[in-house]
């Protein structure tokens, strides 16, 4: 059996998109689905003693268990052959989900739960899960139902100069595209120095800057080539675009179903370091975003 797909649930209404996406991923991967909810309460007064159901903590735990049971029933109704397990955990959502999913195929979270407000771009629980997790995290943007046949395209952002985009990221992107039967676009975005420093570089001929995109494309092709061979049935495009990388990726996400980015692990292997580009994409992307530890 393949590692589980874990989904964090806030409540059923605000987590509908994440649950739908997670069930879809579990079916694609032939994996069990774990529904998880983290609730907040004070630790028991006596260490090692679990509070009874007549205590406030017990009542909160029972409510969390009931929430998960209702979510599991809805999943079973839509996906009768899917193996589903539920986990009610006491603690902060991000660290709890990351710990539960440490050996998982991926963890899925909604972009904003019931604690968010209109205009909020990304919830704190989703962001906390991303930075604590040691497996890929799918952040399902928006509260609407997920349309899995909208663009039929997986987009992966590739850094070709100091690659944080290695086998983990490209392998994940190619596998997701292959499982869905989608095409894949490997995109590198570069800033044009003559745009940022027009006065300083204005005396140089434009032809002196034309070699740089070609060099980027060669590096991009070399990174993609081994995965293209492993997935010969996946239609692959490589693109080198000029512009602010975060803006290019966000704009390109309008034509994708999934956008995949890499993130560097901390030296101790616990969680990942998110840069400004990943933050911008997580907050503004128009599709589901996958952050893959590298």
C-alpha positions as CSV (number, residue, x, y, z in Angstrom):
1,X,0.0,0.0,0.0
2,X,1.2,3.4,-0.9
3,X,1.8,6.1,1.8
4,X,-1.4,7.9,2.8
5,X,-2.8,11.2,1.6
6,X,-3.6,13.4,4.7
7,X,-6.1,16.3,4.6
8,X,-6.5,18.8,7.4
9,X,-10.1,19.7,8.1
10,X,-11.3,23.0,9.7
11,X,-15.0,22.4,9.2
12,X,-16.8,20.6,6.4
13,X,-18.1,23.8,4.8
14,X,-14.7,25.6,4.6
15,X,-12.7,22.4,3.9
16,X,-14.9,21.0,1.1
17,X,-12.4,21.9,-1.6
18,X,-9.5,20.4,0.3
19,X,-11.4,17.2,1.0
20,X,-12.4,16.8,-2.6
21,X,-8.8,17.4,-3.8
22,X,-7.4,15.0,-1.2
23,X,-9.9,12.2,-2.1
24,X,-9.0,12.7,-5.8
25,X,-5.3,12.5,-5.0
26,X,-5.8,9.3,-2.9
27,X,-7.7,7.6,-5.7
28,X,-5.0,8.6,-8.2
29,X,-2.2,7.3,-6.0
30,X,-4.1,4.2,-4.8
31,X,-3.5,5.4,-1.3
32,X,-5.7,5.6,1.9
33,X,-7.1,8.9,2.8
34,X,-6.5,10.3,6.4
35,X,-8.9,13.0,7.6
36,X,-7.4,15.0,10.4
37,X,-8.6,17.7,12.6
38,X,-6.6,19.6,15.3
39,X,-8.5,21.1,18.2
40,X,-7.2,23.5,20.8
41,X,-7.5,22.9,24.5
42,X,-5.4,23.1,27.7
43,X,-3.4,20.0,28.7
44,X,-4.9,17.8,31.4
45,X,-4.2,18.9,35.0
46,X,-2.6,15.6,35.8
47,X,0.2,14.5,33.4
48,X,-0.6,11.2,31.7
49,X,-4.3,11.3,32.6
50,X,-6.8,11.6,29.7
51,X,-9.7,13.8,30.6
52,X,-13.1,12.1,30.6
53,X,-16.0,13.0,28.3
54,X,-17.6,15.1,31.0
55,X,-14.7,17.5,31.0
56,X,-14.4,20.6,28.7
57,X,-11.5,19.0,26.9
58,X,-13.4,15.8,26.5
59,X,-16.4,17.6,25.0
60,X,-14.2,19.4,22.5
61,X,-12.5,16.1,21.6
62,X,-15.9,14.5,21.1
63,X,-17.0,17.4,18.8
64,X,-13.9,17.0,16.8
65,X,-14.5,13.2,16.5
66,X,-18.1,13.9,15.4
67,X,-16.9,16.4,12.7
68,X,-14.5,13.8,11.3
69,X,-17.1,11.1,11.3
70,X,-19.5,13.3,9.3
71,X,-16.7,14.2,6.8
72,X,-15.8,10.5,6.5
73,X,-19.4,9.6,5.7
74,X,-19.5,12.2,2.9
75,X,-16.3,10.9,1.5
76,X,-17.5,7.3,1.6
77,X,-20.7,8.3,-0.2
78,X,-18.7,9.9,-3.0
79,X,-15.9,7.4,-3.1
80,X,-17.2,4.1,-1.8
81,X,-14.0,2.1,-2.6
82,X,-11.6,4.6,-0.8
83,X,-10.0,3.5,2.4
84,X,-10.6,6.4,5.0
85,X,-9.3,6.9,8.5
86,X,-9.9,9.8,10.9
87,X,-7.6,11.4,13.4
88,X,-8.6,14.0,16.1
89,X,-5.5,15.7,17.5
90,X,-5.0,18.2,20.3
91,X,-2.7,21.0,19.4
92,X,-1.8,23.6,16.8
93,X,-3.0,22.6,13.3
94,X,0.3,23.1,11.4
95,X,2.7,21.1,13.6
96,X,0.0,18.4,14.3
97,X,-0.6,17.9,10.6
98,X,3.1,17.8,9.8
99,X,3.7,15.2,12.5
100,X,0.9,13.0,11.4
101,X,2.0,13.3,7.7
102,X,5.7,12.7,8.3
103,X,5.6,9.5,6.3
104,X,2.7,10.5,4.0
105,X,2.6,10.9,0.2
106,X,1.3,14.4,0.8
107,X,-0.8,16.6,3.0
108,X,-3.7,18.7,1.7
109,X,-4.9,21.9,3.2
110,X,-7.4,24.6,2.3
111,X,-6.1,28.1,1.5
112,X,-8.3,29.7,4.2
113,X,-10.5,28.2,6.8
114,X,-13.3,29.5,8.9
115,X,-10.9,31.6,10.9
116,X,-10.2,33.7,7.8
117,X,-12.1,36.7,6.6
118,X,-13.1,38.2,3.2
119,X,-10.0,39.4,1.3
120,X,-7.6,37.1,3.3
121,X,-5.2,35.5,0.9
122,X,-3.8,32.5,2.8
123,X,-4.7,31.2,6.3
124,X,-2.2,30.9,9.1
125,X,-2.9,27.1,9.5
126,X,-2.2,26.5,5.8
127,X,1.1,28.5,5.9
128,X,2.1,26.8,9.2
129,X,1.5,23.4,7.7
130,X,3.7,24.2,4.7
131,X,6.7,25.3,6.7
132,X,6.5,22.4,9.2
133,X,5.8,19.5,6.8
134,X,8.5,17.2,5.5
135,X,6.3,15.9,2.6
136,X,4.7,17.8,-0.3
137,X,1.9,20.1,0.7
138,X,-1.1,20.9,-1.6
139,X,-2.7,24.2,-0.8
140,X,-6.2,24.3,-2.4
141,X,-6.9,27.9,-3.3
142,X,-10.4,29.3,-2.7
143,X,-13.5,27.8,-1.2
144,X,-15.1,26.6,-4.4
145,X,-15.3,23.0,-5.6
146,X,-12.2,21.9,-7.4
147,X,-12.6,21.5,-11.2
148,X,-10.0,18.8,-12.2
149,X,-10.6,19.2,-15.9
150,X,-10.3,23.0,-16.3
151,X,-6.9,23.4,-18.0
152,X,-5.5,19.9,-17.9
153,X,-2.0,21.3,-17.2
154,X,0.6,20.9,-14.5
155,X,3.0,23.9,-14.2
156,X,6.3,23.5,-12.4
157,X,8.5,26.5,-11.6
158,X,12.2,25.7,-12.2
159,X,15.2,27.6,-10.9
160,X,18.1,27.0,-13.3
161,X,20.8,29.1,-11.8
162,X,21.0,27.8,-8.2
163,X,18.6,24.9,-8.6
164,X,16.3,24.2,-5.6
165,X,14.4,22.4,-8.3
166,X,15.9,18.9,-8.4
167,X,14.6,15.4,-8.5
168,X,12.0,15.7,-5.8
169,X,10.2,18.6,-7.3
170,X,10.4,17.6,-11.0
171,X,9.6,14.0,-10.1
172,X,6.5,15.1,-8.1
173,X,5.3,17.3,-11.0
174,X,5.8,14.7,-13.7
175,X,4.0,12.0,-11.6
176,X,1.1,14.3,-10.9
177,X,0.8,15.1,-14.6
178,X,1.1,11.4,-15.6
179,X,-1.5,10.2,-13.1
180,X,-4.0,12.8,-14.4
181,X,-3.1,12.4,-18.1
182,X,-2.3,16.1,-18.2
183,X,0.4,18.0,-20.0
184,X,3.3,19.6,-18.1
185,X,4.9,23.0,-18.5
186,X,8.4,23.5,-17.0
187,X,8.8,27.3,-16.6
188,X,11.8,29.4,-15.8
189,X,11.3,33.1,-15.3
190,X,14.2,35.6,-15.5
191,X,14.4,39.3,-14.9
192,X,15.8,41.4,-17.7
193,X,18.7,43.6,-16.3
194,X,18.2,46.1,-19.1
195,X,14.7,46.8,-17.8
196,X,15.8,47.3,-14.2
197,X,18.9,49.3,-15.1
198,X,18.0,51.1,-18.4
199,X,20.4,54.0,-18.0
200,X,23.4,51.9,-16.9
201,X,23.0,49.3,-19.7
202,X,21.5,51.5,-22.4
203,X,24.8,52.0,-24.2
204,X,25.1,48.2,-24.8
205,X,23.6,46.6,-28.0
206,X,20.5,44.6,-27.4
207,X,22.1,41.6,-29.1
208,X,24.5,41.4,-26.1
209,X,21.5,40.3,-23.9
210,X,20.0,37.8,-26.3
211,X,22.3,34.9,-25.3
212,X,21.0,34.7,-21.8
213,X,17.5,33.3,-22.5
214,X,19.2,30.6,-24.7
215,X,21.5,29.6,-21.8
216,X,18.5,29.4,-19.5
217,X,16.6,27.3,-21.9
218,X,19.6,24.9,-22.3
219,X,19.8,24.5,-18.6
220,X,16.1,24.0,-18.2
221,X,16.1,21.3,-21.0
222,X,18.9,19.5,-19.3
223,X,17.1,19.4,-15.9
224,X,13.8,18.2,-17.6
225,X,15.4,15.6,-19.9
226,X,15.7,12.7,-17.5
227,X,12.1,13.0,-16.4
228,X,10.9,13.4,-20.0
229,X,12.5,10.0,-20.7
230,X,10.8,8.4,-17.6
231,X,7.4,9.7,-18.7
232,X,7.4,9.4,-22.5
233,X,3.6,9.6,-22.6
234,X,3.4,13.0,-20.9
235,X,3.4,16.0,-23.2
236,X,6.1,18.4,-22.0
237,X,6.7,22.1,-22.8
238,X,9.6,24.2,-21.6
239,X,9.3,28.0,-21.3
240,X,11.7,30.7,-20.5
241,X,9.9,34.0,-19.8
242,X,11.1,37.4,-18.9
243,X,9.7,39.3,-16.0
244,X,9.5,39.2,-12.2
245,X,9.4,35.5,-11.4
246,X,6.6,35.6,-8.8
247,X,4.4,37.7,-11.2
248,X,5.2,35.4,-14.1
249,X,4.3,32.3,-12.1
250,X,1.1,33.8,-10.7
251,X,-0.1,35.0,-14.2
252,X,0.8,31.6,-15.7
253,X,-1.2,29.8,-13.0
254,X,-4.4,31.1,-14.6
255,X,-3.9,28.4,-17.2
256,X,-2.9,25.5,-14.9
257,X,-4.7,23.1,-12.6
258,X,-1.6,22.6,-10.3
259,X,1.5,24.8,-9.8
260,X,4.5,23.0,-8.3
261,X,7.4,24.7,-6.5
262,X,10.3,23.5,-4.5
263,X,11.4,24.7,-1.1
264,X,14.7,24.1,0.7
265,X,14.7,21.9,3.8
266,X,16.3,23.2,7.0
267,X,19.6,21.6,7.7
268,X,18.1,19.4,10.5
269,X,15.5,18.1,8.0
270,X,12.6,19.5,10.0
271,X,10.4,21.7,7.8
272,X,11.2,24.0,4.9
273,X,12.4,27.5,4.4
274,X,10.0,29.5,2.2
275,X,11.4,32.4,0.1
276,X,9.6,35.5,-1.1
277,X,8.7,33.8,-4.4
278,X,6.9,30.9,-2.7
279,X,5.1,33.3,-0.3
280,X,3.9,35.4,-3.2
281,X,2.7,32.4,-5.2
282,X,0.9,30.8,-2.2
283,X,-0.9,34.1,-1.6
284,X,-1.9,35.0,-5.1
285,X,-1.9,31.9,-7.4
286,X,-5.1,31.1,-9.3
287,X,-4.8,27.3,-8.9
288,X,-3.8,24.7,-6.3
289,X,-0.2,25.1,-5.3
290,X,2.1,22.2,-4.3
291,X,5.2,23.0,-2.2
292,X,7.7,20.1,-2.4
293,X,10.6,19.8,0.1
294,X,13.9,19.5,-1.8
